[in-house]
Every structure is written in structure tokens, then in C-alpha cells.
Amino acid sequence: MLDSYIGSLLKYLHQLDSLFRDTKVISALTCVIPPVENGCDDIGKCIEPVVNWGSHAYTSVISCWQDLYISPLYSQKFARRTAGYVQLSTAAMELADHLIKINTVKNNIRSSVVALPKSERFRILRKHLSNVMTLHLYRNIPVFNSDDVITHASYTWGLKGLMQKTDPVKLYQLIADIAKGNAELQDLMDKIQECPANRLRIKRSVTPQPICNLTFASGKKRCINAPVPFLIVQDQDFKVSPLPLFTAEADRQERSDKHKTTLLGVFRGQQIIKLEK
């Protein structure tokens, strides 16, 4: 079945070129995020998307939707990303139906691979589809086709840190093994001892991700990850705010529902955090 699914996916992706040419597009936007070059370990402190509107966006939309393979020029640690959208009239449903078929077969491929023993997944997937970039293979293309039309699509950067519970005894011992003569680490160890175990956390930084805040006519709001352009099927115009420049030093507004925390220190690039009551 995996062979059949992969064959269908490659056929559907190839058909996108002619299908897109024959479809009347109302509006389009892409914010192409420069890919990380091979050999680089991080994305850098500044990301400047290349913004394209209208017909200038078409090539980068198709290129992103069809992008499956590892490139020798770019890092395999970071997915290549293009935020944006394509808007079609409700009278032009063929492309929307086609994208739904692509998403279905992508999900079938993922389910087939996940059902395999973990030790076999990589080998078998590469046997059927060599040089594939797994993150690109699995990611879906969102399709919005609802009576509750979109009134505003605002792109921005999501910068969530991955916060996890940790064992204070093990963490203390890890630091103690290398802390001799280091006043900062000695101070961190003291703070760990004073922190209640159930409020101690490690926070790992993650790659900033393009996200889109959608507002609908009903007043409903929804935030989605936006690594690929999505499809909007509606006749009504809507407001668009493209993805801005990202700078690591920029001040960012704290979420009102976010847990209050205190930074105890940094160890091996990870923040040691205390959750406040």
C-alpha cells in the first residue's frame, strides 16, 4: 500500500502545475523564509521573509507545496518554510478538492509508516522514497472553505519555549559535576535546592515558527502554524498582514494567561525556571 500511496502523492503534486495555471486566483501572498544553509546549527538572530503578492507569489506557492526532498545546499535540521495563502472563488473548487486528496494521501503515508516498527521506519521510507525530507512529506496544506468567512489573516512569529518538568536531584548532580570554582553554577545549585520540586522546570528554546492569526466573520479567532501557504475558498475580500521581520532581540508581549516564572539560571543552553504560585 505504501508504494500506491507514494505513487498517488507524486502524481497529485505533479498535477498542481497545470491545475494552478487553469484556476482563476483572486489573491495570493507568500512570505518566503530564507532556508538555513547546510552546516549551520541555528537560524540566526534575524529572519527577513521575501514577500510576494499576486501573480508574483504563484511560483513560490507551487514550489513549497511540491517540496519533498532533501537539498544538499540546505540543512536537514530545519524545514524550509513559506508562509502565505491563495484565495479562490467558491465557483472554483477543483484545486481545493485536489489539495484535500493530497492531504489524505499524505496522512495515509504517515499512518503506514508509523504502523511499522520504529527500527524499520527510516529504512523502509527511504526504500520507497529516497532522499525524502520527512517533515515536508507529512505536513498538510490547510484548506479553509466555510460559510464563516475569514475577515483578517495576520501573520507573525511564534516563539514558544518547550518547558518540561525535571528531576531536581539529577539536575543538581549534573551541575555539581562541573561546578567546581564556578560561582554562577554554585549559585544556581543553591537556587535549585531552595525551589520546590513540583515547580522546577527546564525550558528549551525552539526555532521561531511562522503562525497566522485568523479572524472570522462570526468573531471567532484561530491561530494556526503556517509553514506552507494555505488555501482560502471565499468570494469576500479580507485584510492581510504579511509576516514581518524577525529579530531575536525584539521585545515580545507576554500572553496574559502565561504562567509567571522566575529564571534561576542557565545550564548547557537551557533555562532553569521556577514556576511561581
TAURSUL-V855817 format. One record per residue. RES is the residue in one small letter. BURIAL is I if it has 9 or more other ideal C-beta (glycine too) atoms within 8 Angstrom, else O. Layout:
BEGIN
{{RES/BURIAL} {RES/BURIAL}}
END
This chain:
BEGIN
{{m/O} {l/I} {d/O} {s/O} {y/I} {i/I} {g/O} {s/I} {l/I} {l/O} {k/O} {y/I} {l/I} {h/O} {q/I} {l/I} {d/O} {s/O} {l/I} {f/I} {r/O} {d/O} {t/I} {k/O} {v/I} {i/O} {s/I} {a/I} {l/I} {t/I} {c/I} {v/I} {i/I} {p/O} {p/I} {v/I} {e/O} {n/O} {g/O} {c/I} {d/O} {d/O} {i/O} {g/O} {k/O} {c/O} {i/I} {e/O} {p/I} {v/O} {v/I} {n/I} {w/O} {g/O} {s/O} {h/O} {a/I} {y/I} {t/O} {s/I} {v/I} {i/I} {s/I} {c/I} {w/I} {q/I} {d/I} {l/I} {y/O} {i/O} {s/O} {p/O} {l/O} {y/I} {s/I} {q/O} {k/O} {f/I} {a/O} {r/I} {r/I} {t/I} {a/I} {g/I} {y/I} {v/I} {q/I} {l/I} {s/O} {t/I} {a/O} {a/I} {m/I} {e/O} {l/I} {a/I} {d/O} {h/I} {l/I} {i/I} {k/I} {i/I} {n/I} {t/O} {v/I} {k/I} {n/I} {n/I} {i/I} {r/I} {s/O} {s/I} {v/I} {v/O} {a/O} {l/I} {p/O} {k/O} {s/O} {e/O} {r/I} {f/O} {r/O} {i/I} {l/I} {r/I} {k/O} {h/O} {l/I} {s/O} {n/O} {v/I} {m/I} {t/O} {l/O} {h/I} {l/I} {y/I} {r/I} {n/O} {i/I} {p/O} {v/I} {f/I} {n/I} {s/O} {d/O} {d/O} {v/I} {i/I} {t/I} {h/I} {a/I} {s/I} {y/I} {t/I} {w/I} {g/I} {l/O} {k/O} {g/I} {l/O} {m/O} {q/O} {k/O} {t/I} {d/O} {p/I} {v/O} {k/O} {l/I} {y/I} {q/O} {l/I} {i/I} {a/O} {d/O} {i/O} {a/I} {k/O} {g/O} {n/O} {a/O} {e/O} {l/I} {q/I} {d/I} {l/I} {m/I} {d/O} {k/I} {i/I} {q/O} {e/O} {c/I} {p/O} {a/O} {n/O} {r/I} {l/I} {r/I} {i/I} {k/I} {r/I} {s/O} {v/I} {t/O} {p/I} {q/I} {p/I} {i/I} {c/I} {n/I} {l/I} {t/I} {f/I} {a/O} {s/O} {g/O} {k/O} {k/O} {r/O} {c/O} {i/I} {n/O} {a/I} {p/I} {v/I} {p/I} {f/I} {l/I} {i/I} {v/I} {q/I} {d/O} {q/O} {d/O} {f/I} {k/O} {v/I} {s/O} {p/I} {l/I} {p/O} {l/O} {f/I} {t/O} {a/O} {e/O} {a/O} {d/O} {r/O} {q/O} {e/O} {r/O} {s/O} {d/O} {k/O} {h/O} {k/O} {t/I} {t/O} {l/O} {l/I} {g/I} {v/O} {f/I} {r/O} {g/O} {q/I} {q/I} {i/I} {i/I} {k/I} {l/I} {e/O} {k/O}}
END
